[in-house]
Structures are given as structure tokens and as C-alpha cells.
Amino acid sequence: MVHNVIIIGSGAAGYTAALYTARASLQPLLFAGYLPGGQLMITTEVENYPGFPEGIMGPELMDHFRKQVERVGAVVEEKNVVKVDFSERPFKVWTDDEEMHLAHSIIISTGASAKWLGLESEVTYGGHGVSACATCDGFFFRGKEVIVVGGGDTAMEEANYLTRHCSHVYLVHRRDQFRASKIMQDRVLNNEKVTFLKHTVIEEILGQAGPKKVTGVRLRNVVTNEVKNMPIDGVFVAIGHKPTSELFQGVLDMDEVGYLKTQPGSTKTNIPGVFASGDVADNVYRQAVTAAGTGCMAAIDAERFLEAEGH
């Protein structure tokens, strides 16, 4: 059997692509992986997704997505894709149960994940004071003091954005020089609500068990080795994101970080019939609502491609 479209990856982008292709009678097959739902599965309350005035928990939102796509006829399988061959059509996709699947078109929605510090306490307090997205979670820290970790443009942008909500922001960086562009550094340096903590790393995130929340951090100066505890309400890790694109290395065009390249104004990759949506192709916005939008775009691009090919 040759499927009209196979979608690799779930989350807001993959599920939206499945919704639109299913409603176009393309009978999509979606491989969600063993941890379906993407980054929203490790997010607590989501208040910035349209249509939920009271907010909604991330896993519950993804459950709604999945039920909706299955109701309109999309097939969702919790399998991991381990190999692809896009050298000829129909395209070939192998899952980890050693099955090969054929498709006239492919939509890639494998997402991206934040880079973390590697602390166990980071996992413990994830979604309870530890975040990698100021745009997503800054609202919850109104009038509070937070720490941002990082030295690049992302860290500067996060720190600057958080000053809209927080009473004060501390920017922690292990060096005394920043990778961020000068314009971004100047913007933060001139913000009186930001304090720089250079030559400093977080050794531990401190908190309480019930209700679970961050109460402070243990900092170490890498020059003097001085260690001190600092009370804080939230920790934002801004040391970059890593797109889940290893499967397509040497197959699809990507930038130096690994984000898949798409043609301007579309989700088309360098291979006709293969489309990329969501965070795996987005190094700028990285929001659930933008991922859903590009999932819709990929579905429409795939539908038009299939129609032009006579499928």
C-alpha cells in the first residue's frame, strides 16, 4: 500500500497536518513516536493557545488534538521512524519494528527540544518554576524575581522580555564575554531591571515539594569557586534549542544548527513532495500556535502537490 501522506512526528504541527490532510480525504498515517505530543507534554498550564480562556494543561491540549484527528479519520501509530529514503518516489519510511511504509508525500513535524543544564533538579522543577520559554511562561512570574541562563541572543531576548512581567531579572553566564550581538547586549545592559552575574554557573536548583515550586538556586563563581545560595522564583534556561532532524542529515537541506530549510512562504523542502512544519523548521518563534499554523500550511502544500501529481 502506498499512502498519500505520511506524517513523521506529533505535537501541534503534526496533529494539525493530520487534521487537514484527513479532512481532504488523503487518509494520512501519522507516526507519533513513543512520547507523542511534543514539548507540550512537559508543559503545565498553557494560557496562550487561542480558544481556552481558562487555560489548559499541555498534555490535555495534546489529547484534544489527537482525539480530533482520529475522529476525522487520521491513523496515529506510536512508532518511531528510524530510517528514510527520499531518493525516489514513492518515498520509503522505516519504523523501529522493521516495517517499511511507502508514501507519495511526507510531512516532517519532528520538533525541537531545549538544551538543558543537565541538573536533576531541572527535571524535578520543570514546569514548576523551571522553563525554557519566556514567551510561554513569563506571564506566570509577574512581580517576581527570576534568573536567565545563557550568553547568546536568545538569553538576551528572554531577559529583556521577562522584564515586562518580572520585578527583576538576573542573567547568569559562565564567562565574562557574551556571544550575543552588540545591539542585543546594549539593549539588556541599558535595562535597569537586569543584573549580570558573570563567571557564574548554577550548581543546583532549590525548591519545595508541596506545592512544588522553585525557591532558589545554588550559584558558583567559576573564578573564585565561591558558592552561595540565592532566593529566586524562577529559572529560565536559554542556552539554545536542538531540532530533532538527525534522521534527515545528508538528505534534506538544513542550517548549521540542524533546522530544516524550507522555501520562502511555504513548507517545501529541497525534495519535491517532502514538507517540513513546526519547530524542526522554525528557529524564531517556537510556539504551539505557530507550529499548528505551519502544520496547516504543510497539509495544504502536500494536497496541492498530490493533486498536481495526479494522486
Sequence and secondary structure as in RCSB ss.txt:
>XXXX:A:sequence
MVHNVIIIGSGAAGYTAALYTARASLQPLLFAGYLPGGQLMITTEVENYPGFPEGIMGPELMDHFRKQVERVGAV
VEEKNVVKVDFSERPFKVWTDDEEMHLAHSIIISTGASAKWLGLESEVTYGGHGVSACATCDGFFFRGKEVIVVG
GGDTAMEEANYLTRHCSHVYLVHRRDQFRASKIMQDRVLNNEKVTFLKHTVIEEILGQAGPKKVTGVRLRNVVTN
EVKNMPIDGVFVAIGHKPTSELFQGVLDMDEVGYLKTQPGSTKTNIPGVFASGDVADNVYRQAVTAAGTGCMAAI
DAERFLEAEGH
>XXXX:A:secstr
 EEEEEEE  HHHHHHHHHHHHHTT   EEE  SSTTGGGGG  EE SSTT TT EEHHHHHHHHHHHHHHTT E
EE   EEEEE SSSSEEEEETTS EEEEEEEEE   EEE     HHHHHTBTTTEES HHHHGGGGTT EEEEE 
SSHHHHHHHHHHTTT SEEEEE SSSS  S HHHHHHHHT TTEEEETTEEEEEEEEETTTTEEEEEEEEETTT 
 EEEEE SEEEE S EEES GGGTTTS B SS  B   TTS B SSTTEEE GGGG SS   HHHHHHHHHHHHH
HHHHHHHHHT 
